[in-house]
């Protein structure tokens, strides 16, 4: 997992890791529109670990389908690390998976809630806690819709792989964003949890 994230590569590794450990994953997508799930199901044997996915593109569906608290959306906005984390937690719970992945962001071309295109937040929630990685480009930074969505997809898969490897084998390291800056993520639960899985 050195260098830039590789979505198809990380999807294959994630499927192998979860399958070998007897663990499962579910995905909640907004910005990525199903591409994270598509990368996973492209891997042979994905049915052994993928529980399912929800594409909650409309803000009201994040609350209605995934259980994201409306007050959280009202306070932080639909494009926020808090909502990404709640999406991951909600899909994990509602689809009965060991790990949940959540994505939200702004593909552009217009700003959303004052946030520039290229902003995205990806989250993973697992038996021992969760992490969020956030990318916030400066206003005016060139971006394309496909490029932003692909970057968010790859970041989500890289984070899921890193988190699962850390949880299941005590391995994995911090990822790298497109500019080479270490991404340590935002652990919205404080420190990593090592409580028994629930």
Buried (B, 14 or more C-beta within 10 A) or exposed (E): BEEBBBBBBBBBBBBBBBBEBEBBBBBBBBBBBBBBBBBBBEBEEBEBBBBBBBBBBEBEBBBEBBBBBEEBBEEBBBBBBBBBBBBBBBBBBBBEBBBBBBBBBBBBEEEBEEBBBBBBBBBBBBBBBBBBBBBBBEEEEEBEBEBBBBBBBBBBBBBBBBBBBBBBEEEBEEBBBBEEEEBEBBBBBEEBBEEEEE
